[in-house]
Amino acid sequence: MPRFITIGYGDPADYARTARPVRDAAHAQDAKLRSEGAVIGIAGAPVQVRNPEAAGVETLDGPFMSSALPIAGFAIIEAADLAEAIRKVSHVPCAVAHGVVEVWPLKDVP
């Protein structure tokens, strides 16, 4: 089955202003996705890694990407197609609490 990486963006203040029943239903959707085999995690502090010409590893604390909203978490889900993946994440916390969820098709490397 095709896999998708999802990136959830959301501000804690927006989450807090979302009605408790909506948040509870969103967490139930996360639990359902986990029961279907999704790997879901909250984003920690990022580290950038470079190794130009394989001549030495360089690291830098902090994100490379920037966004108007902070990254809240990531998931790897399975779905028959992009439309189903979108349906599955349309009710998770970031999607319903004034944030956004990106859905990226994950292509296997041959």
VMD Tcl script that draws the C-alpha trace (Angstrom):
set ca {
  {0.00 0.00 0.00}
  {1.34 3.51 -0.76}
  {2.87 5.43 2.13}
  {2.72 9.14 2.85}
  {4.72 11.41 5.12}
  {2.66 14.05 6.84}
  {3.99 17.19 8.51}
  {1.71 18.96 10.94}
  {2.15 22.64 11.66}
  {0.34 24.36 14.49}
  {0.56 27.00 17.15}
  {-0.12 25.90 20.74}
  {-2.31 28.98 21.27}
  {-4.52 28.00 18.32}
  {-4.75 24.46 19.67}
  {-5.81 25.83 23.07}
  {-8.61 27.93 21.54}
  {-10.07 24.94 19.69}
  {-13.10 23.44 21.43}
  {-12.28 20.47 23.66}
  {-14.70 18.08 21.86}
  {-13.04 18.91 18.51}
  {-9.57 18.31 19.99}
  {-10.70 15.06 21.61}
  {-12.11 13.79 18.30}
  {-8.84 14.78 16.59}
  {-6.80 12.80 19.12}
  {-9.15 9.85 18.57}
  {-8.32 10.10 14.85}
  {-4.60 9.99 15.71}
  {-5.25 6.87 17.80}
  {-7.14 5.29 14.89}
  {-4.25 6.02 12.54}
  {-1.82 4.45 15.05}
  {-4.03 1.36 15.25}
  {-3.76 1.12 11.44}
  {0.04 1.13 11.71}
  {0.85 4.82 11.35}
  {4.03 6.07 12.98}
  {3.23 9.39 14.65}
  {5.57 11.63 16.62}
  {5.86 15.11 18.05}
  {8.66 17.18 16.55}
  {11.71 17.79 18.71}
  {14.55 20.23 18.13}
  {16.10 19.75 14.67}
  {19.74 19.46 13.70}
  {20.99 20.15 10.17}
  {23.55 17.66 8.87}
  {25.90 18.24 5.96}
  {28.84 16.22 4.65}
  {30.10 18.04 1.53}
  {32.04 15.73 -0.79}
  {31.96 13.18 2.08}
  {34.90 15.13 3.54}
  {33.56 15.80 7.01}
  {30.28 16.03 8.86}
  {29.03 19.49 9.74}
  {26.06 20.07 12.04}
  {24.08 23.14 12.92}
  {21.33 23.33 15.52}
  {18.00 24.58 14.26}
  {15.71 24.11 11.29}
  {16.63 24.53 7.64}
  {13.00 25.07 6.61}
  {10.98 28.02 7.84}
  {7.25 28.33 8.23}
  {4.70 30.81 9.53}
  {3.61 28.08 11.99}
  {5.92 25.86 14.05}
  {6.25 22.21 13.07}
  {4.24 20.21 15.56}
  {4.76 16.64 14.40}
  {5.25 14.04 11.72}
  {3.56 10.83 10.70}
  {4.01 8.05 8.18}
  {0.64 6.69 7.10}
  {-0.60 4.19 4.54}
  {-3.47 4.97 2.19}
  {-4.72 3.66 -1.15}
  {-4.05 7.04 -2.79}
  {-3.54 10.73 -2.11}
  {-7.27 11.36 -1.74}
  {-7.54 8.74 1.01}
  {-4.43 10.10 2.74}
  {-5.97 13.57 2.73}
  {-9.22 12.20 4.14}
  {-7.31 10.41 6.92}
  {-5.41 13.50 8.07}
  {-8.20 16.02 7.62}
  {-9.38 15.37 11.19}
  {-6.07 15.19 13.09}
  {-5.18 17.87 15.66}
  {-3.16 20.20 13.41}
  {-5.81 20.15 10.68}
  {-8.70 21.03 12.99}
  {-6.90 23.37 15.42}
  {-6.20 26.20 12.96}
  {-2.96 24.63 11.71}
  {-2.15 22.74 8.54}
  {-1.00 19.27 7.53}
  {1.17 18.66 4.49}
  {0.86 15.27 2.81}
  {3.89 14.03 0.86}
  {3.76 10.82 -1.19}
  {6.68 8.61 -0.13}
  {8.32 6.94 -3.11}
  {10.50 3.89 -2.54}
  {14.11 4.17 -3.57}
  {15.05 1.37 -5.98}
}
mol new
graphics top color blue
foreach p $ca { graphics top sphere $p radius 0.5 }
foreach p [lrange $ca 0 end-1] q [lrange $ca 1 end] { graphics top cylinder $p $q radius 0.2 }
display resetview
